[in-house]
Amino acid sequence: MIGLAIESREYQNFIIEKISSLVKDNHSVILELDCGMGKRVMMYRLLTETFKEKKVIVFLQTHSSLEETVLYLEREYGGIEKLAAIKSGTNANYRKYIIENNRVILSLPTVFSNTLKKYPELAKDIEFIIINEVDQIIRRVSHRRVLCVPWNMLLPALENSKVIGMSGTLRDDHVVLDEDQLKIRNELKTLLDFIPRSATITIEDFMDTDIKEYIQDTEVLINPVKDEKTATIINTITEHIKLTREEIIKEVGETSPKDLAKLRKDFFNNLPLIAVETELVENLNSLLLLRKYVYSMPASSYRNYLFRYDFEKKETFDLPEISGKELEIVKIAKEYQKITVLCSFLSTVDSLASLLEKEGFEIFIVTGRIKNKGEIIEAFKKSEKQSALILSPVGERDLDLPQTEVIIVFDLVNSPKTVYQKMKRGRGGKVVLLFYEDTSEKQKVKGVVDKIAIRYPWSLIFHVNKNKK
């Protein structure tokens, strides 16, 4: 195969030169490279330029990412000699053979860790390891042990290898709980602590290059949804949450006054560290989960969850047949040829698929239940009909969707990074964030959006739909 020329981009050249310099000075490197900036191109260049005669392990975090990266590295720009992948289910002796007889090995962390347990001597020849999505080696909420399994064992086993960790973003926090206090840590600082002699390259470091020519702006519309029936349910649940929270604060004031100030300062993060009546805490968690379900699920699910959490015995509601968010998505969808909807729950995926199919849309669904994810995505991209791609959180991982005209986010999680990654799936274009007006979801969305605007200022343009009252 004749190698194709790689387009010369100043910011990528800057990164390659910077990594080469840091590695020569015996540093590992943590690289922040946002969605659409070419992590796979950078990986290819590192493997064929900077580390072209070195033995390298490339770690991917999911099976689908492993498969796609293997295909990319084999087929793009002439491929890479002595490249192989080790996979789960492969005989351990054969995995050992692959590692010993190839220069570049791609693997899932667990597979490689299990191989090293049987053949620890294999680690001594590994000169570099490249970790894709390096932020995922950190536990988001942890009790003492900060790194995910098997990274708590894998990094020490590969202590003589230099690390190149890549991530789309490195600007979130994570929570560490110990016996007497809570720590909110910056994920980048944690990575620097656990990857010895590591230096960072962040987007700010190469903002003066040609990077702005390749950043595609994403227009984000913050879209309130008027639905009085759903809002009544949410607000009633929220009132019960407030009352339960006050009961907990009152109990702590009586039984453990020294913890009261800590609880008032950061209620939800400090609550797990304080001794509180189990029934009260369980009731609070049930209410929070129920409210999340109402934010995130179709109206057809409301009754089941209200009964499941013993809530309709406390209140009587006039339940809507179809939620305001579902109706809003149908309305928005009619304005476009190709839309993508991101949902948190399978019931929402199924309900929206049914509603949009009735409107004449060709429906494409990708969830954790789907095995032929790549084929479905390609069919959506090629479809000439008015089409809707509906994704669950598992289904949306590792996806680029530049063909979609608008991405609609049915409900937001509390992680700014996760929401930002959802916004960037379309590589520019439009994103619509839905929330129920006149409810606590408005504050939730505002809090997440404010953090995103501060942490990721380079490619998002926010608008509030002021036509909604």
ZAMARGU-4260 file (C-alpha; in steps of 0.2 Angstrom, whole numbers, plus 5000, padded with zeros to 4 digits):
<rodrens>
0) 5000/5000/5000 | 5007/5017/4995 | 5007/5029/5010 | 4996/5045/5009 | 5003/5061/5015
5) 4998/5068/5032 | 4991/5086/5031 | 5004/5097/5040 | 4996/5106/5054 | 5006/5118/5064
10) 4998/5113/5081 | 5001/5095/5078 | 5019/5098/5073 | 5021/5108/5089 | 5014/5094/5100
15) 5026/5081/5091 | 5041/5092/5094 | 5036/5096/5112 | 5033/5077/5116 | 5050/5073/5108
20) 5059/5086/5119 | 5050/5081/5135 | 5054/5062/5132 | 5072/5066/5129 | 5073/5074/5146
25) 5066/5058/5153 | 5048/5065/5156 | 5031/5056/5153 | 5018/5067/5145 | 4999/5071/5148
30) 4992/5078/5132 | 4975/5087/5131 | 4968/5086/5114 | 4950/5091/5111 | 4937/5082/5101
35) 4941/5083/5082 | 4959/5088/5084 | 4966/5072/5078 | 4971/5060/5092 | 4973/5046/5080
40) 4984/5056/5069 | 4994/5061/5083 | 4995/5043/5089 | 5000/5037/5071 | 5014/5051/5070
45) 5021/5046/5087 | 5022/5028/5083 | 5030/5031/5066 | 5041/5046/5070 | 5045/5050/5088
50) 5045/5031/5093 | 5048/5023/5076 | 5061/5011/5083 | 5054/5009/5101 | 5043/4995/5108
55) 5026/5003/5113 | 5010/4997/5121 | 4994/5007/5116 | 4980/5006/5128 | 4962/5008/5123
60) 4948/5009/5135 | 4934/4999/5126 | 4933/4985/5114 | 4925/4996/5100 | 4939/5009/5102
65) 4952/4995/5101 | 4944/4988/5085 | 4943/5005/5077 | 4960/5011/5081 | 4968/4994/5075
70) 4959/4997/5058 | 4964/5015/5057 | 4983/5012/5061 | 4983/4997/5049 | 4975/5006/5034
75) 4979/5025/5035 | 4995/5032/5028 | 5003/5016/5024 | 5000/5007/5040 | 5013/5002/5053
80) 5024/4987/5052 | 5025/4974/5067 | 5008/4981/5074 | 4996/4968/5083 | 4982/4968/5095
85) 4980/4956/5110 | 4962/4953/5115 | 4952/4945/5129 | 4949/4926/5126 | 4965/4924/5117
90) 4977/4910/5124 | 4989/4918/5137 | 5004/4910/5128 | 4999/4917/5111 | 4997/4934/5119
95) 5015/4932/5126 | 5020/4928/5108 | 5012/4943/5101 | 5020/4955/5114 | 5037/4947/5111
100) 5037/4947/5092 | 5029/4964/5088 | 5034/4982/5090 | 5017/4991/5093 | 5004/4981/5103
105) 4986/4987/5106 | 4977/4981/5121 | 4963/4984/5134 | 4971/4987/5151 | 4964/4972/5159
110) 4970/4960/5146 | 4987/4967/5147 | 4987/4967/5166 | 4982/4949/5166 | 4996/4944/5154
115) 5009/4953/5165 | 5002/4943/5180 | 5007/4927/5171 | 5023/4934/5162 | 5029/4949/5173
120) 5046/4948/5163 | 5037/4956/5148 | 5036/4973/5156 | 5055/4976/5155 | 5055/4978/5136
125) 5041/4990/5135 | 5049/5007/5132 | 5033/5018/5130 | 5015/5016/5134 | 5001/5027/5126
130) 4985/5028/5135 | 4970/5034/5126 | 4957/5043/5136 | 4969/5044/5151 | 4957/5053/5162
135) 4947/5036/5163 | 4961/5028/5174 | 4954/5039/5188 | 4940/5034/5199 | 4927/5048/5199
140) 4922/5044/5217 | 4934/5034/5227 | 4937/5028/5245 | 4956/5030/5247 | 4961/5020/5231
145) 4961/5033/5217 | 4965/5024/5202 | 4953/5012/5193 | 4957/4993/5192 | 4969/4987/5184
150) 4978/5004/5183 | 4983/5003/5202 | 4993/4987/5197 | 4997/4991/5179 | 5006/5008/5182
155) 5018/5001/5195 | 5022/4985/5184 | 5026/4997/5170 | 5036/5009/5180 | 5051/5009/5169
160) 5041/5014/5154 | 5037/5032/5149 | 5019/5037/5148 | 5010/5047/5134 | 4992/5050/5141
165) 4980/5058/5129 | 4963/5065/5134 | 4950/5076/5125 | 4949/5086/5141 | 4957/5087/5158
170) 4947/5100/5168 | 4935/5090/5179 | 4936/5086/5197 | 4934/5069/5206 | 4930/5065/5224
175) 4941/5056/5236 | 4933/5050/5253 | 4944/5045/5268 | 4939/5041/5286 | 4937/5059/5291
180) 4937/5071/5277 | 4932/5073/5259 | 4944/5080/5245 | 4938/5087/5229 | 4953/5084/5217
185) 4957/5091/5200 | 4959/5076/5188 | 4975/5083/5180 | 4984/5085/5197 | 4979/5067/5201
190) 4987/5061/5185 | 5003/5071/5188 | 5004/5063/5205 | 5002/5045/5199 | 5012/5046/5183
195) 5030/5049/5188 | 5040/5064/5181 | 5025/5069/5170 | 5023/5085/5161 | 5008/5093/5153
200) 5003/5099/5136 | 4986/5108/5136 | 4976/5117/5123 | 4982/5134/5130 | 5000/5129/5126
205) 4996/5128/5107 | 4982/5141/5105 | 4994/5153/5096 | 4997/5140/5082 | 4985/5137/5068
210) 4973/5127/5079 | 4959/5140/5077 | 4958/5136/5059 | 4953/5118/5064 | 4941/5121/5078
215) 4923/5120/5073 | 4912/5131/5083 | 4897/5122/5091 | 4881/5133/5093 | 4872/5128/5109
220) 4854/5132/5112 | 4848/5131/5130 | 4829/5127/5127 | 4816/5128/5141 | 4801/5116/5139
225) 4784/5121/5146 | 4775/5106/5154 | 4765/5111/5168 | 4760/5093/5173 | 4778/5087/5173
230) 4784/5102/5182 | 4771/5099/5196 | 4778/5082/5198 | 4796/5088/5199 | 4792/5103/5210
235) 4783/5091/5223 | 4797/5079/5223 | 4809/5094/5225 | 4799/5100/5240 | 4800/5082/5248
240) 4819/5083/5245 | 4821/5099/5254 | 4811/5093/5269 | 4821/5077/5270 | 4837/5087/5269
245) 4831/5098/5283 | 4827/5083/5294 | 4845/5076/5291 | 4853/5093/5296 | 4842/5094/5311
250) 4847/5076/5316 | 4866/5080/5314 | 4864/5096/5324 | 4857/5085/5338 | 4868/5070/5337
255) 4885/5076/5330 | 4886/5096/5331 | 4904/5096/5326 | 4899/5090/5309 | 4885/5102/5306
260) 4896/5116/5298 | 4904/5103/5286 | 4886/5097/5281 | 4880/5115/5278 | 4895/5119/5268
265) 4894/5105/5256 | 4879/5094/5260 | 4879/5081/5246 | 4898/5077/5246 | 4900/5077/5265
270) 4884/5067/5269 | 4893/5050/5266 | 4906/5054/5279 | 4893/5058/5293 | 4883/5046/5303
275) 4865/5049/5300 | 4849/5038/5302 | 4849/5026/5288 | 4831/5028/5284 | 4833/5046/5281
280) 4847/5044/5269 | 4839/5031/5260 | 4823/5041/5258 | 4834/5056/5252 | 4842/5045/5239
285) 4826/5038/5233 | 4819/5055/5230 | 4834/5061/5221 | 4833/5046/5210 | 4815/5048/5207
290) 4817/5066/5202 | 4831/5061/5190 | 4819/5048/5182 | 4806/5062/5179 | 4819/5073/5171
295) 4825/5060/5160 | 4811/5048/5155 | 4795/5048/5144 | 4779/5052/5152 | 4773/5034/5150
300) 4786/5029/5163 | 4781/5041/5177 | 4767/5031/5185 | 4778/5015/5187 | 4792/5025/5195
305) 4780/5035/5206 | 4772/5019/5213 | 4789/5010/5214 | 4796/5024/5226 | 4779/5024/5235
310) 4776/5042/5230 | 4758/5041/5223 | 4752/5037/5241 | 4759/5054/5246 | 4753/5064/5231
315) 4740/5063/5217 | 4746/5069/5200 | 4738/5073/5184 | 4750/5063/5173 | 4753/5069/5155
320) 4751/5056/5141 | 4767/5063/5132 | 4780/5073/5141 | 4784/5091/5135 | 4802/5086/5131
325) 4796/5072/5119 | 4784/5084/5110 | 4798/5097/5109 | 4810/5085/5101 | 4796/5080/5088
330) 4794/5099/5084 | 4813/5102/5083 | 4815/5086/5072 | 4803/5092/5059 | 4815/5107/5055
335) 4830/5096/5050 | 4834/5081/5038 | 4846/5072/5050 | 4845/5074/5069 | 4853/5065/5084
340) 4845/5063/5101 | 4855/5058/5116 | 4845/5050/5131 | 4850/5043/5148 | 4838/5028/5148
345) 4832/5015/5136 | 4813/5018/5139 | 4816/5036/5132 | 4825/5029/5117 | 4811/5018/5113
350) 4797/5031/5116 | 4806/5044/5105 | 4809/5031/5091 | 4790/5027/5091 | 4785/5045/5091
355) 4797/5050/5077 | 4793/5035/5067 | 4775/5040/5067 | 4780/5057/5060 | 4789/5048/5045
360) 4807/5048/5051 | 4818/5034/5047 | 4824/5028/5064 | 4842/5022/5069 | 4845/5016/5087
365) 4861/5013/5095 | 4862/5007/5113 | 4872/4994/5123 | 4860/4981/5117 | 4866/4984/5099
370) 4880/4973/5092 | 4882/4981/5074 | 4885/4999/5080 | 4896/5003/5066 | 4884/4997/5052
375) 4870/5007/5060 | 4880/5023/5061 | 4885/5021/5043 | 4867/5018/5037 | 4862/5034/5046
380) 4875/5044/5038 | 4871/5037/5021 | 4852/5039/5023 | 4843/5050/5011 | 4827/5051/5020
385) 4823/5062/5035 | 4832/5052/5049 | 4834/5051/5067 | 4848/5043/5076 | 4844/5040/5095
390) 4858/5035/5107 | 4859/5029/5125 | 4875/5034/5134 | 4883/5017/5130 | 4879/5019/5112
395) 4886/5036/5110 | 4904/5032/5116 | 4918/5035/5103 | 4906/5042/5090 | 4909/5056/5078
400) 4894/5062/5069 | 4898/5077/5058 | 4883/5072/5046 | 4870/5076/5059 | 4863/5094/5058
405) 4857/5095/5076 | 4861/5085/5092 | 4847/5086/5105 | 4852/5082/5123 | 4836/5075/5132
410) 4843/5077/5149 | 4860/5083/5157 | 4871/5073/5169 | 4880/5083/5182 | 4897/5081/5174
415) 4903/5096/5164 | 4915/5085/5154 | 4902/5072/5150 | 4890/5085/5143 | 4904/5094/5134
420) 4909/5078/5125 | 4890/5075/5120 | 4890/5093/5113 | 4906/5089/5102 | 4899/5073/5094
425) 4893/5083/5079 | 4910/5091/5076 | 4902/5108/5076 | 4884/5112/5071 | 4870/5114/5083
430) 4866/5107/5100 | 4850/5109/5109 | 4849/5106/5128 | 4832/5103/5135 | 4826/5107/5153
435) 4809/5109/5161 | 4805/5127/5164 | 4800/5132/5182 | 4808/5117/5190 | 4825/5113/5198
440) 4831/5106/5182 | 4834/5124/5176 | 4847/5127/5190 | 4855/5110/5186 | 4857/5115/5168
445) 4863/5133/5172 | 4876/5125/5184 | 4883/5113/5172 | 4883/5126/5157 | 4892/5139/5168
450) 4906/5127/5172 | 4907/5121/5153 | 4908/5139/5148 | 4923/5143/5160 | 4932/5126/5157
455) 4930/5125/5138 | 4929/5142/5131 | 4937/5139/5114 | 4923/5132/5103 | 4906/5134/5110
460) 4893/5148/5107 | 4878/5148/5119 | 4861/5155/5116 | 4845/5155/5127 | 4829/5152/5118
465) 4820/5168/5124 | 4805/5164/5115 | 4801/5152/5128 | 4792/5159/5143
</rodrens>
